[in-house]
Amino acid sequence: MARKKQPSFEEAIAELETIVEQLESGKLTLDQSLKTFEKGIALTRVTQQALEMAEQKVQKLSEPLSEDSEPEDFEHDE
């Protein structure tokens, strides 16, 4: 079974906003609410991971370079 492609940070945030609206509407059954909440938790983990990676890049880029070092290229995951 193929794994779904992980959503981008922006896609995950947009989906989380939709999930919050659905949960706040009160129109979901208990079972639907639990499944929706579970999906929201998974998306939250995606966004946290993306933010942690971005923070690491910013910290690395903010470090002063020594005279004999060269800038490091970062691979962009898509």
C-alpha positions in Angstrom: 0.0 0.0 0.0 1.5 3.4 -1.0 1.9 6.1 1.6 0.2 9.4 1.0 2.4 12.3 0.2 2.9 14.5 3.3 1.1 17.9 2.9 3.1 21.0 2.8 3.1 23.3 5.8 0.6 25.6 4.2 -1.7 22.8 3.2 -1.6 21.3 6.7 -2.5 24.7 8.2 -5.4 25.2 5.8 -6.7 21.7 6.6 -6.3 22.3 10.3 -8.4 25.4 10.0 -11.1 23.4 8.3 -11.0 20.8 11.0 -11.4 23.4 13.7 -14.4 24.8 11.9 -16.0 21.3 11.6 -15.3 20.4 15.3 -16.7 23.8 16.5 -19.8 23.5 14.4 -21.1 20.7 16.6 -22.6 18.9 13.6 -20.3 15.8 13.7 -21.2 12.6 15.5 -19.0 11.5 18.3 -17.3 9.0 16.0 -16.8 11.6 13.2 -15.4 14.1 15.8 -12.9 11.5 17.1 -11.7 10.7 13.6 -11.5 14.4 12.6 -9.6 15.1 15.9 -7.2 12.3 15.1 -6.5 13.7 11.7 -5.9 17.1 13.2 -3.3 15.7 15.6 -1.5 14.1 12.7 -1.5 17.4 10.8 -0.3 19.2 13.9 2.7 16.9 14.0 3.4 17.7 10.3 3.4 21.4 11.0 5.6 21.0 14.2 8.1 19.0 12.2 8.2 21.6 9.4 8.7 24.4 12.0 11.5 22.6 13.7 13.3 22.0 10.4 12.9 25.7 9.5 14.2 26.7 13.0 17.3 24.6 12.5 18.0 26.1 9.1 17.6 29.6 10.6 19.9 28.8 13.4 22.5 27.3 11.0 22.3 30.3 8.7 22.6 32.7 11.7 25.9 31.1 12.8 28.9 33.2 12.0 31.2 31.6 9.3 34.8 30.9 10.2 37.3 32.1 7.6 37.9 28.6 6.2 34.3 27.5 6.0 31.9 27.7 3.1 28.2 28.2 3.2 26.2 25.1 3.4 23.4 24.2 0.9 20.2 23.0 2.3 18.1 20.5 0.5 14.5 21.5 0.1 12.0 18.6 0.6 8.9 18.7 -1.6 
